[in-house]
Amino acid sequence: MNKNLAVAETLEPPVARGHQAKRASIISAAADVFCREGFGGACIDEIAVEAQVSRQTVYNHYREKEALFMAVVEEVLARANAAVFSLLSTFPENADNLEQDLAAFLVGLNKNCVCNRDGRFLRKLVTTEGARYPHLFESWRRQGPLKLTSAIAARLARLSADGSLEIDDFDLAARQFLALGNADLQMPLLLGETPSQAELESAARNAVRTFLRAFGGRKVHAPSYADAI
């Protein structure tokens, strides 16, 4: 299967009928075409053919190509955000097993949000189209990365308040935590590969150990009896 097409398979086949079925078909076809051709190379006629609707039907739902592109990004982002924010309930709240719990959170985040089809789809579009059409991704930036960073920062602030971490700038620490979280996965993702469970776990362990060396608080770095003698 064409790798670009596999990446673009972000939507389940529509099961509704009528207006909603046509809308779902248009969004699904547009996702394929935008991912394959890019925003500039995509055309409404091609999307209409793949959606099995008329060109006018596409325009009836979305007045222009830019509006359709935004609808595709927003629909995929909404689903991606639902997965991300359901995972936030697993973020540790204290220093008990902090290293293991942070690593488990990163494994879940990377597996279910970064390396899945929605994550690959969004990453491909941002990588290929972001520089040329930055205004198209402003909503993604605000509702995706910035929103997640703020949520992680708030949780790091709670861990810092009880001494589990020592952090001066919570937003900066959150960005660094997320960057470390997929640092070891960049090459497989760049090549279109899906990391194995072992690779996800290794990447998470490496990330958390580095993060805690920088930000571990008194509870994490408390000296043991063996250290004291």
NORLINKA-V609205 format. One record per pair of residues at least 12 apart in sequence whose ideal C-beta (glycine too) atoms are under 7 Angstrom apart, sorted by the first residue. I is the first residue (numbers start at 0). J is the second residue. D is the distance in whole Angstrom. If there is no record, write none. Layout:
[[I:J:D] [I:J:D]]
This chain:
[[2:191:5] [3:34:6] [3:35:5] [4:31:6] [4:35:7] [6:34:6] [6:116:7] [6:119:5] [6:120:6] [6:123:6] [7:30:5] [7:31:4] [7:34:4] [7:35:7] [7:120:6] [8:116:6] [9:30:5] [9:75:5] [9:116:5] [9:117:5] [9:120:5] [10:23:7] [10:26:6] [10:27:4] [10:30:6] [21:52:6] [21:56:6] [22:60:6] [24:50:4] [24:51:7] [24:52:6] [25:46:7] [25:50:5] [25:52:6] [25:57:6] [25:60:6] [26:70:6] [26:71:6] [26:74:6] [28:46:5] [28:49:4] [28:50:4] [29:46:5] [29:67:5] [29:71:5] [30:71:5] [30:120:7] [31:49:6] [32:45:5] [32:46:5] [32:49:6] [33:68:6] [33:71:6] [33:124:7] [34:120:6] [34:123:6] [34:124:7] [37:127:6] [37:128:6] [38:68:6] [38:128:5] [38:132:6] [38:135:7] [39:131:7] [41:64:7] [43:57:5] [43:64:6] [65:135:7] [68:135:6] [69:135:7] [69:138:7] [72:124:7] [72:139:6] [73:138:6] [75:117:5] [75:120:6] [75:121:6] [76:121:7] [76:139:6] [76:142:6] [76:143:6] [78:117:6] [79:112:6] [79:117:5] [79:118:6] [79:121:7] [80:142:7] [80:143:7] [82:111:5] [82:112:5] [83:112:5] [83:147:6] [86:104:7] [86:107:5] [86:108:6] [86:111:7] [86:112:7] [87:150:6] [89:103:7] [89:104:5] [89:107:6] [90:104:5] [90:154:5] [92:157:7] [93:161:7] [93:163:6] [94:163:4] [94:218:4] [94:219:6] [97:163:6] [97:219:6] [98:207:5] [98:211:6] [101:207:5] [102:203:4] [102:204:5] [102:207:5] [105:180:4] [105:203:4] [105:206:6] [105:207:7] [106:199:5] [106:200:6] [106:203:5] [108:180:7] [109:180:7] [109:181:6] [109:184:6] [109:199:5] [109:202:7] [110:199:6] [113:181:6] [114:188:7] [114:193:6] [114:194:6] [121:139:7] [125:139:7] [148:170:6] [148:173:5] [148:174:6] [148:177:7] [151:173:4] [151:176:6] [151:177:7] [152:169:4] [152:170:5] [152:173:4] [155:169:5] [155:172:5] [155:173:6] [156:169:5] [159:216:7] [162:216:5] [162:217:5] [162:218:5] [163:216:5] [163:218:5] [163:219:6] [164:214:5] [164:215:7] [164:216:5] [165:214:6] [165:216:5] [166:214:5] [172:214:6] [176:210:5] [179:206:4] [179:209:6] [179:210:6] [180:203:7] [180:206:5] [181:202:7] [182:206:6] [183:201:7] [183:202:4] [183:205:6] [184:202:5]]
